[in-house]
């Protein structure tokens, strides 16, 4: 099938519980299978499976998934495409976050636009192959006098990949730069003028904590109608004030945009009563938390020759219980911050499920790698509702009990057309006369 206008019926697909209406049939808490009709690059219907079902207007092609898992297109909400694939040329890197920053600053001196483009586009290709449709990348912006060379390159890549992957961009600037109010306004203006998908960002850490600088950051974002995305409390210091400062500043300003706080590792180091009270306050504001299990397990509590004792993951369960949107993402890939990774959100979910002991990863937590609406202001409809793009990830070898294990191979559909992988032969069999007659 190669025509995006052709109809395709996916029979007997296993969808996650979070994606289905409350009255969806099932047994023992397990949702029943679904028939998903696709045509003209869009979802036409999602209905409980029934024998002999036909798509809207009669499907040109029918696949019987026989219970195989199906997810909407994936979302990788926190990446660093400017840094990616630099690891092989760095030599020895000191363990921990600050050692990784030092190594990156040394390497950055030799970056060129062509170097950034080549590495970032390789990352985009990997994300595309994994089934991601929405990415958000941070871009180091540490020089107060000029834009980084990677910023326009990432904008060009966002334009080049439009229609395949939505690529959003965030400037990653140390909070200290925002202490200069004029710089904060100039930078927010430049970010806003750089095209759609740009967000104002910063690195908020106990080593640079400055409440006035955070106020300038949020005021500048509000002045230029920008949403905000912060590296926040990426440490295990129980005294870190970043998230609490974000809550207080947003409340005082009446900030109307959405703020995404990535990492927030320090929350897990705080006394429970303090952490829970802070999460209660977060729940009253338009804040999304993004956990980065792979990178933070490698960077936090990192000392050469010593097994780490702490996990470095924020309180994802407790946040979810309070209705706070929680996403999991890949973060760094093959750079000094993280030597592994493959731009596959399901890898992040697999590690997060193990480390945070997440129950029912498919039915209850796969939304953490599928909900792009948690990054923006408008709630939006759930993926795979009628009229939504027919972007799916089909997992022929996985099952809901062991997911995300055996998530390879996978079949990626874009606008209802396979772009990665091929359907197993068993899916392509014709329905039996008994099924058609039922």
C-alpha positions as a printed Julia matrix, in Angstrom:
438×3 Matrix{Float64}:
   0.0     0.0    0.0
   1.57    3.33  -1.06
  -1.37    5.62  -1.83
  -2.19    7.92   1.12
  -5.71    8.28  -0.24
  -6.41    4.56  -0.17
  -8.49    3.04   2.6
  -6.98    0.63   5.1
  -8.76   -1.28   7.84
  -6.67   -2.42  10.79
  -8.69   -5.19  12.41
  -8.24   -6.51  15.95
  -5.73   -3.93  17.15
  -4.92   -3.74  20.86
  -5.06   -0.07  21.91
  -4.04    1.29  25.34
  -6.72    1.85  27.94
  -5.97    5.6   28.24
  -6.83    6.12  24.57
 -10.29    4.54  24.73
 -13.6     5.91  26.04
 -14.76    4.85  29.49
 -17.58    2.7   28.04
 -15.26    0.71  25.75
 -16.08   -3.0   26.07
 -13.63   -5.35  27.75
 -13.28   -8.08  30.31
 -11.4    -8.23  33.58
 -10.11   -4.7   33.1
  -8.58   -5.6   29.73
  -9.95   -3.51  26.83
 -11.42   -5.34  23.89
  -9.73   -5.16  20.52
 -10.4    -2.37  18.03
 -11.02   -1.97  14.33
  -9.31    1.2   13.03
 -10.44    2.53   9.65
  -8.03    4.84   7.8
  -8.56    6.76   4.56
  -7.23    9.92   2.91
  -4.37   10.01   5.41
  -6.77   10.36   8.34
  -8.46    8.22  10.96
 -12.03    7.53   9.88
 -13.23    5.53  12.87
 -12.1     3.53  15.89
 -14.71    0.96  16.87
 -14.84   -2.23  18.95
 -13.68   -5.11  16.79
 -16.33   -7.26  15.15
 -16.01  -10.15  12.7
 -16.27   -9.23   9.05
 -16.01   -5.51   9.72
 -15.45   -3.23   6.74
 -13.95    0.23   6.67
 -15.79    3.4    5.85
 -16.92    2.98   2.28
 -15.26   -0.44   2.14
 -11.56   -0.75   2.82
  -9.27   -1.21  -0.15
  -7.01   -3.28   2.09
  -7.51   -5.08   5.4
  -4.88   -6.19   7.89
  -5.78   -8.49  10.75
  -3.44   -7.51  13.58
  -4.7   -10.41  15.72
  -4.24   -8.46  18.95
  -0.92   -6.76  18.11
  -0.28   -3.52  20.0
  -0.97   -0.2   18.3
   0.03    3.28  19.48
  -0.4     6.76  18.03
   2.68    8.46  16.59
   5.29    8.96  19.3
   6.38   12.18  21.01
   9.96   12.81  22.18
   9.59   15.92  24.31
  13.16   16.69  25.35
  16.18   16.27  23.07
  19.55   17.88  22.31
  20.04   17.58  18.57
  22.84   20.17  18.59
  25.01   17.98  20.86
  24.15   14.57  19.47
  26.75   12.07  18.19
  29.7    14.08  19.53
  30.84   11.37  21.96
  33.4     9.62  19.69
  35.56   12.75  19.44
  35.52   13.87  23.09
  37.99   11.59  24.83
  37.67   11.09  28.59
  34.71   12.83  30.26
  34.52   13.44  34.02
  31.47   11.71  35.57
  28.42   13.79  36.4
  26.5    16.72  34.97
  29.16   19.41  35.42
  31.88   17.24  33.88
  29.66   16.64  30.85
  29.04   20.39  30.51
  32.79   21.06  30.56
  33.42   18.45  27.84
  30.63   19.87  25.7
  31.9    23.43  26.0
  35.32   22.31  24.73
  33.83   20.49  21.76
  31.46   23.32  20.89
  34.38   25.57  19.99
  34.87   23.51  16.82
  31.25   23.32  15.67
  30.27   24.47  12.19
  26.8    24.7   10.61
  27.58   21.66   8.44
  28.72   19.65  11.45
  25.55   20.46  13.41
  23.3    19.76  10.43
  24.88   16.4    9.66
  24.61   15.18  13.24
  21.14   16.6   13.93
  19.69   15.24  10.69
  20.98   11.79  11.57
  19.09   12.11  14.86
  15.93   13.2   13.04
  16.16   10.17  10.78
  16.46    7.84  13.77
  13.46    9.5   15.42
  11.45    9.17  12.19
  12.32    5.48  11.96
  11.27    4.95  15.58
   7.82    6.38  14.82
   8.08    9.84  16.4
   5.95   12.59  14.9
   6.66   15.39  17.39
  10.07   16.37  18.78
  11.32   19.18  20.97
  15.02   19.96  20.97
  17.0    22.28  23.21
  19.85   24.32  21.78
  22.77   25.58  23.88
  22.69   29.4   23.95
  25.45   30.35  26.37
  27.08   33.36  24.71
  25.29   36.55  25.73
  26.66   38.41  22.7
  25.36   36.26  19.85
  23.06   33.48  18.75
  24.61   30.02  18.59
  25.37   28.67  15.14
  23.07   25.7   15.81
  19.92   27.83  16.24
  19.35   28.73  12.55
  20.43   25.23  11.51
  17.71   23.7   13.68
  15.17   26.14  12.26
  16.15   25.08   8.73
  15.81   21.42   9.7
  12.37   22.1   11.18
  11.32   23.54   7.82
  12.97   20.73   5.83
  11.22   18.05   7.9
   7.84   19.77   8.01
   5.11   17.28   7.19
   7.21   14.38   8.47
   8.22   15.45  11.97
   7.17   18.52  13.92
  10.38   19.9   15.41
  10.12   22.52  18.17
  13.17   24.47  19.4
  14.11   25.83  22.82
  17.07   28.06  23.66
  18.99   26.55  26.57
  20.58   29.51  28.36
  21.97   29.6   31.92
  19.66   31.42  34.3
  22.45   33.9   35.08
  22.06   35.51  31.64
  18.47   36.45  32.44
  19.68   38.58  35.35
  20.22   41.22  32.66
  16.66   42.3   31.91
  17.61   43.85  28.55
  19.26   40.59  27.47
  16.15   38.64  28.51
  13.92   40.84  26.35
  16.29   40.77  23.34
  16.59   37.01  23.5
  12.84   36.47  23.85
  12.31   38.78  20.87
  14.86   36.85  18.79
  13.38   33.49  19.78
   9.86   34.66  18.92
  11.05   36.03  15.57
  12.82   32.79  14.63
   9.68   31.11  13.37
   6.97   28.76  14.62
   7.77   26.14  17.2
  10.2    28.26  19.23
  10.09   28.34  23.03
  12.0    30.33  25.65
  14.19   28.2   27.88
  16.8    28.19  30.57
  19.02   26.06  32.79
  17.88   26.48  36.41
  20.19   24.89  38.97
  21.25   25.55  42.56
  24.64   26.74  41.24
  22.98   29.64  39.39
  19.77   30.15  41.35
  18.51   33.74  41.02
  14.81   34.51  41.66
  15.07   37.87  39.87
  16.56   36.25  36.78
  13.72   33.72  36.71
  11.25   36.61  36.99
  12.87   38.27  33.97
  12.7    35.01  32.0
   8.99   34.55  32.58
   8.2    38.24  32.1
  10.03   38.22  28.78
   8.2    35.08  27.7
   4.89   36.69  28.61
   5.78   39.88  26.74
   6.45   37.95  23.53
   3.69   35.34  24.01
   6.13   32.45  24.31
   5.72   29.19  26.18
   8.63   28.21  28.4
  10.7    25.03  28.71
  13.25   24.77  31.53
  15.99   22.41  32.62
  14.97   22.57  36.25
  16.66   21.16  39.37
  18.73   18.6   37.49
  20.47   17.56  40.7
  19.95   15.63  43.92
  20.24   18.64  46.19
  17.22   18.68  48.5
  17.62   22.44  48.83
  17.21   23.14  45.11
  14.69   25.95  44.62
  14.0    25.9   40.88
  10.59   24.23  40.75
   9.34   26.08  43.82
  10.57   29.32  42.25
   8.76   28.56  39.0
   5.52   27.97  40.92
   5.87   31.2   42.91
   6.81   33.32  39.9
   4.08   31.95  37.65
   1.52   32.55  40.38
   2.7    36.1   41.01
   2.71   36.99  37.32
  -0.5    35.2   36.4
   1.57   33.57  33.64
  -0.77   32.42  30.87
   1.49   30.18  28.8
   2.5    26.59  29.42
   5.72   25.86  31.28
   7.54   22.56  30.86
  10.0    21.6   33.59
  12.43   18.88  32.57
  14.43   16.66  34.92
  13.29   17.96  38.37
  15.47   15.26  39.95
  15.83   17.21  43.22
  12.14   16.65  43.95
  12.94   13.04  44.81
  15.6    14.15  47.32
  13.3    16.45  49.31
  11.44   15.35  52.46
   8.13   13.82  51.36
   5.92   16.42  53.01
   7.79   19.24  51.27
   7.84   17.43  47.92
   4.15   16.57  48.06
   3.17   20.13  48.99
   5.18   21.41  46.04
   3.49   18.94  43.69
   0.09   20.08  45.0
   1.05   23.62  43.97
   2.33   22.48  40.57
  -1.0    20.75  39.93
  -2.79   24.09  40.11
  -0.74   25.57  37.28
  -0.21   24.83  33.55
   3.03   22.94  34.17
   4.14   19.71  32.48
   6.95   17.6   33.94
   9.32   15.71  31.66
  11.39   12.89  33.17
  14.58   11.76  31.43
  15.35    8.34  32.89
  18.29    7.32  30.71
  20.41   10.45  31.09
  19.56   11.13  34.72
  20.41    7.61  35.81
  23.81    8.12  34.21
  24.5    11.67  35.44
  23.06   11.77  38.94
  25.04   10.4   41.9
  27.88    9.76  39.45
  31.4     9.23  40.82
  34.18    7.33  39.07
  34.63    3.8   40.41
  31.57    3.91  42.66
  28.17    2.3   42.14
  25.49    5.02  42.34
  23.07    4.81  45.25
  20.32    7.18  44.05
  18.16    6.87  40.95
  17.93   10.46  39.77
  14.3    10.17  38.62
  11.64   12.65  39.67
   8.4    11.68  41.43
   6.48   10.61  38.34
   3.84    8.52  40.12
   3.04   11.18  42.69
   2.82   13.83  39.97
   0.48   11.67  37.88
  -1.74   11.04  40.91
  -2.27   14.8   41.18
  -3.24   15.16  37.54
   0.05   16.77  36.51
   0.96   15.9   32.9
   4.08   13.71  32.88
   6.12   12.84  29.8
   9.18   10.63  29.41
  11.77   11.46  26.77
  15.12   10.44  25.31
  17.17   13.54  26.24
  20.82   13.22  25.17
  22.01   10.63  22.66
  25.65    9.62  22.24
  27.19   12.78  23.67
  29.07   13.51  26.94
  25.83   13.56  28.9
  24.7    10.12  27.72
  26.78    7.59  25.76
  23.78    5.48  24.74
  20.32    6.11  23.28
  18.65    5.86  19.91
  15.93    8.54  19.65
  13.3     5.98  20.56
  10.81    7.13  23.21
   9.91    3.51  23.93
  13.47    2.98  25.19
  12.95    5.81  27.66
   9.62    4.3   28.69
  11.16    0.85  29.18
  13.85    2.18  31.5
  11.41    4.48  33.28
   8.98    1.62  33.87
  11.72   -0.45  35.5
  13.31    2.3   37.57
  10.05    3.9   38.76
   8.25    0.54  39.04
   5.41    1.71  36.8
   2.46   -0.65  36.66
   0.73   -1.38  33.35
   3.16    0.52  31.11
   1.04   -0.04  28.0
  -2.42    0.75  29.33
  -1.52    3.42  31.89
   1.83    4.97  30.92
   2.26    4.83  27.15
   0.53    8.22  27.03
   3.8     9.61  28.46
   5.37    9.13  25.0
   2.29    9.97  22.89
   0.68   13.16  24.27
   1.93   16.17  22.32
  -0.97   18.23  23.7
   0.75   18.23  27.11
   3.46   20.43  25.61
   1.17   23.2   24.37
  -1.57   25.48  25.6
  -4.61   23.9   23.96
  -5.57   20.51  25.42
  -6.56   19.18  21.99
  -8.22   15.91  21.13
  -6.69   12.55  21.9
  -4.66   10.98  19.09
  -6.45    8.51  16.79
  -9.79   10.28  17.1
 -11.74   10.58  13.81
 -10.11   13.18  11.6
  -6.72   12.9   13.28
  -3.66   12.08  11.14
  -3.35    8.35  10.49
   0.05    8.12  12.2
   0.51    4.85  14.08
   3.2     2.59  15.47
   2.32   -1.11  15.24
   4.25   -3.64  17.37
   3.81   -7.18  16.02
   6.11   -8.87  18.56
   5.1    -7.07  21.78
   2.23   -7.81  24.15
   0.54   -5.6   26.71
   1.91   -7.56  29.66
   5.59   -7.28  28.76
   5.51   -3.94  26.91
   7.75   -2.05  26.16
   9.88   -5.17  25.77
   9.99   -6.63  22.25
   9.06   -3.29  20.71
  11.28   -4.17  17.76
  10.47   -4.85  15.02
   7.82   -2.2   14.53
   5.75   -0.95  11.64
   5.4     2.83  11.31
   2.45    4.32   9.42
   2.38    7.96   8.34
  -0.86    9.26   6.84
  -1.94    5.62   6.7
   1.09    4.56   4.62
   3.9     2.28   5.87
   7.17    4.2    5.93
   9.22    1.88   8.14
   8.93   -1.89   8.38
   6.57   -4.27   6.58
   3.39   -5.95   7.8
   3.82   -9.61   8.79
   2.38  -12.05   6.29
  -0.12  -13.27   8.89
  -1.73   -9.83   8.99
  -2.46   -9.9    5.28
  -4.57  -13.06   5.15
  -8.08  -12.73   3.73
 -10.95  -13.07   6.23
 -12.59  -16.49   6.25
 -16.12  -17.0    4.83
 -17.34  -17.57   8.41
 -15.95  -14.17   9.48
 -17.5   -12.43   6.52
 -20.85  -14.07   7.15
 -20.9   -13.29  10.9
